[in-house]
Amino acid sequence: MMITQSYLTDLTYKINGACIEVHKILGPGLLEKVYHEALKEEFTLRKINFQSELNVEISYKGKRLNCDYKCDFLIEEAIVLEIKAVKSFDDIHRAKLLNYMGILKIPKGILINFNVKNIYHEGQETLVNQYYSQLM
């Protein structure tokens, strides 16, 4: 299957819908791990293909570093999803997501914060990189 900007827009809508459903049922105030586990169930129910806690290999000057660096979700090999349960997003959250996207060569990333009243209005941000602009 060919990944296009339109495909990524549709997939983003599905991911946000799954996150909103989890948030509607569980509400804010829980640990990130709880939302992570609930999202795994919701993605499975919605038949959204994902990898959870994907190991991201970091290299330095051509040498692979021995470190445990994992992104929360890689969805359909097309979108990196990072989830948080924090007061608000910080620049470090955006930087981390952009790093995952660059290392994995993924065009789009989504940050979701479950510690808000309304995910759609205040708990999600979408980021794109140079790989996105190369898509049709």
C-alpha positions as a printed NumPy array, in Angstrom:
array([[  0.   ,   0.   ,   0.   ],
       [  1.219,   3.47 ,  -0.877],
       [  1.307,   6.045,   1.911],
       [ -0.118,   9.408,   0.849],
       [ -0.968,  12.596,   2.735],
       [ -4.652,  11.703,   2.345],
       [ -4.057,   8.237,   3.822],
       [ -2.241,   9.806,   6.786],
       [ -5.127,  12.251,   7.341],
       [ -7.629,   9.372,   7.443],
       [ -5.392,   7.331,   9.75 ],
       [ -4.922,  10.338,  12.048],
       [ -8.709,  10.611,  12.34 ],
       [ -8.938,   6.904,  13.3  ],
       [ -6.143,   7.205,  15.876],
       [ -7.702,  10.307,  17.432],
       [-11.053,   8.508,  17.569],
       [ -9.502,   5.584,  19.438],
       [ -7.786,   7.958,  21.887],
       [-11.004,   9.89 ,  22.471],
       [-12.859,   6.623,  23.165],
       [-10.249,   5.542,  25.744],
       [-10.375,   8.993,  27.355],
       [-14.192,   8.983,  27.39 ],
       [-14.206,   5.689,  29.295],
       [-11.22 ,   6.198,  31.633],
       [-11.125,   9.988,  31.998],
       [ -8.066,  12.01 ,  33.023],
       [ -5.82 ,  11.413,  36.044],
       [ -4.459,   7.909,  35.515],
       [ -0.91 ,   6.793,  34.785],
       [  0.301,   6.779,  31.196],
       [  0.706,   2.974,  31.335],
       [ -3.049,   2.547,  31.902],
       [ -3.876,   4.557,  28.787],
       [ -1.209,   2.658,  26.85 ],
       [ -2.759,  -0.696,  27.716],
       [ -6.284,   0.558,  26.976],
       [ -5.143,   1.923,  23.589],
       [ -3.659,  -1.452,  22.665],
       [ -7.106,  -2.947,  23.24 ],
       [ -8.9  ,  -0.159,  21.371],
       [ -6.565,  -0.358,  18.35 ],
       [ -7.092,  -4.123,  18.241],
       [-10.885,  -3.713,  18.392],
       [-10.745,  -1.145,  15.578],
       [ -8.381,  -3.33 ,  13.511],
       [ -5.686,  -0.648,  13.449],
       [ -2.275,  -2.288,  12.969],
       [  0.295,  -1.141,  15.506],
       [  3.547,  -1.945,  17.198],
       [  3.702,  -1.107,  20.888],
       [  6.86 ,   0.09 ,  22.653],
       [  8.882,  -0.274,  19.48 ],
       [ 12.645,  -0.349,  20.088],
       [ 14.262,   2.616,  18.345],
       [ 17.916,   2.043,  17.505],
       [ 20.178,   5.042,  18.066],
       [ 23.584,   5.239,  16.465],
       [ 26.398,   7.628,  17.168],
       [ 29.189,   8.108,  14.621],
       [ 28.153,   4.899,  12.911],
       [ 28.067,   2.813,  16.099],
       [ 24.803,   1.483,  17.495],
       [ 24.334,   2.671,  21.058],
       [ 23.297,   0.168,  23.684],
       [ 20.296,   2.01 ,  25.093],
       [ 16.673,   1.232,  25.726],
       [ 14.781,   3.812,  23.646],
       [ 11.176,   2.983,  22.776],
       [  8.374,   4.876,  21.093],
       [  4.894,   4.254,  22.488],
       [  3.273,   3.21 ,  19.206],
       [  4.11 ,   2.896,  15.536],
       [  0.776,   2.798,  13.716],
       [  0.476,   1.148,  10.283],
       [  4.21 ,   1.805,   9.701],
       [  3.125,   5.409,   8.968],
       [  2.509,   7.4  ,  12.175],
       [  4.389,   7.554,  15.476],
       [  2.044,   8.028,  18.441],
       [  3.401,   9.264,  21.748],
       [  1.03 ,   9.375,  24.685],
       [  1.346,  11.422,  27.848],
       [ -0.538,  12.001,  31.075],
       [  0.894,  15.407,  31.973],
       [ -0.275,  18.911,  32.9  ],
       [  0.622,  20.163,  29.405],
       [  2.928,  19.353,  26.516],
       [  6.509,  20.534,  26.798],
       [  8.985,  21.236,  24.018],
       [ 10.879,  18.103,  25.083],
       [  7.796,  15.991,  24.208],
       [  7.74 ,  17.492,  20.703],
       [ 11.512,  17.048,  20.312],
       [ 11.317,  13.401,  21.351],
       [  8.51 ,  12.724,  18.867],
       [ 10.386,  14.483,  16.056],
       [ 13.486,  12.4  ,  16.865],
       [ 11.506,   9.151,  16.669],
       [  9.996,  10.27 ,  13.359],
       [ 13.401,  11.123,  11.912],
       [ 15.161,   7.973,  13.079],
       [ 12.327,   5.735,  11.854],
       [ 11.808,   7.81 ,   8.655],
       [  8.12 ,   8.263,   9.484],
       [  6.326,  11.303,   7.991],
       [  3.811,  12.079,  10.744],
       [  3.611,  11.972,  14.516],
       [  0.845,  12.547,  17.035],
       [  1.149,  13.62 ,  20.668],
       [ -1.814,  12.777,  22.876],
       [ -2.239,  14.025,  26.446],
       [ -4.809,  12.073,  28.445],
       [ -4.621,  14.422,  31.433],
       [ -7.034,  16.988,  29.951],
       [-10.786,  17.522,  29.878],
       [-11.066,  17.294,  26.082],
       [ -8.462,  15.523,  23.947],
       [ -9.701,  16.971,  20.672],
       [ -9.462,  20.589,  21.763],
       [ -6.53 ,  20.597,  24.178],
       [ -4.887,  17.184,  24.288],
       [ -3.488,  16.459,  20.844],
       [ -0.856,  17.828,  18.515],
       [  0.171,  16.567,  15.103],
       [  3.692,  17.012,  13.748],
       [  5.072,  16.366,  10.279],
       [  8.628,  16.363,   8.915],
       [ 10.471,  16.417,   5.6  ],
       [  9.215,  12.917,   4.732],
       [  5.622,  14.204,   4.81 ],
       [  6.273,  16.923,   2.246],
       [  7.647,  14.282,  -0.146],
       [  4.32 ,  12.396,  -0.179],
       [  1.571,  12.843,  -2.766]])
